[in-house]
Amino acid sequence: MTGVLAFLGRNTLGFLRYVSGLYDLSAKAAYGAFVAPFKGRPVKWGNAVHQMVVAGVDSIPIVSLISLFIGIVLGLQGAYQLAKFGATYFVTALVGVSMTRELGPLMTAIIIAGRSGSAFAAELGTMKVSEEIDALEAMGLDSVRYLVVPKYLAMLVMMPCLTLISDLAGILGGAAFEMAELGRTFSMCLSVTRDSLVMRDITTGLIKSLVFGLIITNVGCYEGFSVKGGAEGVGKATTSSVVISIFLIIFADVIFTAIFYYTG
């Protein structure tokens, strides 16, 4: 019993320390992005734009392709079930609402967590073990401002954009299935999608995408700053950043979905 309690205590304390570290890093990044520029410490926009290209623009092909397949799968599954009730007309609405409210932001976040979140952890972890971060601090430079804030801003800008692209690709995937199997025209699919969606569906997904982007950035950078040891430590941090990011993304998704459900 003592061993069990000790195990629970250690893990609880470790979890609280981790959450506290994420909060501190997030607070410093938010200060550097939104407060420091008004106090004479401007944002390094060149680095931020570079991160937007690397984490956002370069992710468009994989996000679009996966979302297209997700839309086709939604169409297939929806048609299979709704055909039993003679209601295949609602497949278009099902795909549109599912992509904009849930699957668009969620799939985009998972893809970016695996692609960019891991890259953040590997980049900062490598700088940590090679003592580059210590060198920045020794020169009086704020490592969070120079290394984290550009990533923070890049994800805030690009995650909603990628989510909109994912939504569009998923809707097009569902439309492609309906045109091929259900005899719909493209204009009919777009018309039904327009009629079934409301602005709340789109804004719900965009709000989620902003939160997911913050989670990915904070976890990836925190894991990078926490690296100990050599290359092995960098590998562990990279793996942890992806696993923890996906867990927190899904956890946040549950919370926000419940909030939007009960306030809708």
C-alpha positions in Angstrom: 0.0 0.0 0.0 2.9 2.3 0.8 4.4 1.7 -2.6 1.1 2.4 -4.3 0.7 5.7 -2.5 4.3 6.7 -3.2 3.8 5.9 -6.9 0.6 8.0 -7.0 2.3 10.8 -5.1 5.3 10.9 -7.4 3.2 11.0 -10.5 0.8 13.6 -9.2 3.7 15.9 -8.2 5.3 15.3 -11.6 2.0 16.1 -13.4 1.6 19.3 -11.3 5.2 20.4 -12.1 4.7 19.7 -15.7 1.5 21.8 -15.8 3.2 24.6 -13.9 6.1 24.6 -16.4 3.7 24.7 -19.3 1.8 27.6 -17.7 5.0 29.6 -17.0 6.2 29.1 -20.6 2.9 30.0 -22.0 2.7 33.2 -19.9 6.2 34.2 -20.9 5.5 33.6 -24.6 2.2 35.5 -24.4 4.0 38.4 -22.7 6.7 38.4 -25.4 4.2 38.3 -28.2 1.5 40.8 -27.0 3.0 43.0 -24.2 6.8 43.3 -24.8 6.4 45.0 -28.3 4.7 47.9 -26.6 7.7 48.2 -24.2 10.3 48.6 -26.8 11.1 44.9 -27.4 9.7 44.1 -30.9 8.8 40.7 -32.2 11.3 39.1 -34.5 8.9 39.0 -37.4 11.5 37.5 -39.8 11.7 34.4 -37.6 7.9 34.3 -37.2 7.3 34.4 -41.0 9.9 31.7 -41.4 8.1 29.5 -38.9 4.8 30.2 -40.6 6.2 28.9 -43.9 7.8 25.8 -42.2 5.0 24.9 -39.9 2.1 26.2 -42.0 2.6 26.5 -45.7 4.7 23.4 -46.0 2.0 21.4 -44.2 -0.8 22.3 -46.6 -0.3 19.2 -48.9 -0.4 16.6 -46.2 -3.3 18.3 -44.4 -5.3 18.6 -47.6 -4.7 15.1 -48.7 -5.6 13.5 -45.3 -8.6 15.7 -45.0 -9.8 14.8 -48.5 -9.6 11.1 -47.5 -11.4 11.8 -44.2 -14.2 13.5 -46.2 -14.5 10.5 -48.5 -14.6 8.1 -45.5 -17.3 10.2 -43.8 -19.3 10.1 -47.0 -19.0 6.4 -47.3 -20.0 5.7 -43.7 -22.7 8.3 -43.7 -24.3 6.9 -46.9 -24.1 3.3 -45.5 -26.1 4.2 -42.4 -28.5 6.8 -43.9 -29.4 4.6 -46.9 -31.2 2.4 -44.4 -33.7 5.3 -43.8 -33.7 6.6 -47.3 -32.0 9.8 -46.1 -28.8 9.9 -48.2 -29.7 13.5 -49.0 -28.3 14.4 -45.5 -24.8 12.9 -46.3 -23.6 16.3 -47.5 -24.8 18.0 -44.3 -23.1 15.3 -42.2 -19.8 15.7 -43.9 -19.9 19.5 -43.8 -20.8 19.8 -40.1 -18.5 17.0 -39.0 -15.5 18.5 -40.8 -16.0 22.1 -39.6 -17.0 21.5 -36.0 -14.8 18.5 -35.2 -12.7 16.5 -37.6 -11.1 19.5 -39.5 -9.5 21.1 -36.4 -8.8 17.8 -34.7 -7.1 16.1 -37.6 -5.1 19.3 -38.5 -3.9 19.5 -34.9 -2.8 15.9 -34.8 -1.0 16.2 -38.1 0.8 19.4 -36.9 1.6 17.9 -33.6 3.4 15.1 -35.3 5.0 17.3 -37.9 5.8 20.6 -36.3 5.5 20.0 -32.5 8.1 17.3 -32.8 10.3 19.6 -34.8 10.1 22.3 -32.1 11.1 19.8 -29.5 14.0 18.5 -31.6 15.3 21.9 -32.5 15.2 23.3 -29.0 16.5 20.0 -27.5 19.5 20.1 -29.8 20.2 23.7 -28.9 19.9 22.7 -25.2 22.3 19.8 -25.3 24.8 21.8 -27.4 24.5 24.7 -24.8 23.4 27.2 -27.4 20.4 28.2 -25.2 22.8 28.7 -22.2 25.0 30.9 -24.5 21.9 33.1 -25.4 21.1 33.5 -21.7 24.8 34.3 -20.9 24.6 37.1 -23.5 21.6 38.6 -21.8 19.1 37.5 -24.4 15.7 36.1 -23.5 15.6 32.6 -25.0 11.8 32.5 -24.8 11.5 35.8 -26.8 14.0 34.7 -29.5 13.1 31.0 -29.8 9.5 30.5 -28.6 7.6 33.7 -29.5 8.1 33.4 -33.3 6.7 29.8 -33.1 3.9 30.9 -30.8 2.8 33.6 -33.3 3.2 31.4 -36.3 0.9 28.7 -34.9 -1.7 31.3 -33.9 -1.8 32.5 -37.5 -1.4 29.3 -39.4 -3.6 26.8 -37.4 -6.9 28.6 -38.3 -5.7 28.8 -41.9 -4.8 25.1 -42.0 -8.1 24.2 -40.4 -10.1 26.1 -43.0 -8.1 24.3 -45.7 -8.8 21.0 -44.0 -12.5 21.8 -43.8 -12.6 22.6 -47.5 -10.7 19.5 -48.5 -12.9 17.3 -46.4 -16.1 18.8 -47.9 -14.7 18.3 -51.4 -13.9 14.7 -50.6 -17.4 14.1 -49.4 -18.7 15.9 -52.6 -16.5 13.7 -54.8 -18.0 10.6 -53.2 -21.5 11.8 -53.6 -21.0 12.7 -57.3 -19.5 9.3 -58.0 -21.9 7.1 -56.0 -25.1 9.1 -55.3 -25.5 10.9 -58.6 -25.3 14.4 -57.1 -23.9 17.4 -59.0 -21.2 19.5 -57.7 -23.4 22.6 -57.5 -26.0 20.5 -55.6 -23.4 19.5 -53.0 -22.2 23.0 -52.5 -25.8 24.3 -52.2 -26.7 21.7 -49.5 -23.4 22.4 -47.6 -24.1 26.1 -47.7 -27.7 25.6 -46.3 -26.6 23.1 -43.6 -23.7 25.1 -42.2 -24.1 28.1 -39.9 -21.3 30.5 -38.9 -21.2 28.9 -35.4 -20.0 25.6 -36.9 -17.0 27.3 -38.5 -16.1 29.6 -35.6 -16.3 26.6 -33.2 -13.6 24.8 -35.2 -11.5 27.9 -35.5 -11.6 28.5 -31.8 -10.5 24.9 -31.2 -7.7 25.3 -33.7 -6.3 28.3 -31.8 -6.2 26.4 -28.5 -4.7 23.3 -30.3 -2.0 25.5 -31.8 -1.1 26.9 -28.3 -0.9 23.3 -26.9 1.3 22.1 -29.7 3.7 25.0 -29.3 3.9 25.0 -25.6 4.4 21.3 -25.2 6.9 21.1 -28.0 9.0 24.0 -26.7 8.7 22.9 -23.1 10.0 19.4 -24.0 12.8 20.9 -25.9 13.9 23.2 -23.0 13.6 20.2 -20.6 16.0 17.9 -22.5 18.7 16.3 -20.4 21.6 14.2 -21.7 22.6 13.9 -25.4 21.0 12.6 -28.5 19.0 10.1 -26.5 17.4 12.9 -24.5 16.4 14.7 -27.7 14.8 11.6 -29.0 12.8 11.1 -25.8 11.7 14.7 -25.8 10.5 14.5 -29.4 8.5 11.4 -28.7 7.0 12.9 -25.5 6.1 16.1 -27.3 3.9 14.2 -29.8 2.3 11.9 -27.3 1.5 14.6 -24.7 0.4 17.1 -27.4 -2.1 14.6 -28.9 -3.4 13.7 -25.4 -3.9 17.3 -24.4 -5.5 18.1 -27.8 -8.1 15.4 -27.4 -8.7 16.4 -23.8 -9.2 20.0 -24.7 -11.4 19.0 -27.6 -13.7 17.1 -25.2 -13.9 20.2 -22.9 -14.6 22.7 -25.7 -17.1 20.4 -27.4 -19.0 20.0 -24.1 -18.9 23.8 -23.6 -20.2 24.5 -27.1 -22.8 21.8 -26.8 -24.3 23.1 -23.5 -24.0 26.8 -24.6 -25.4 26.2 -28.1 
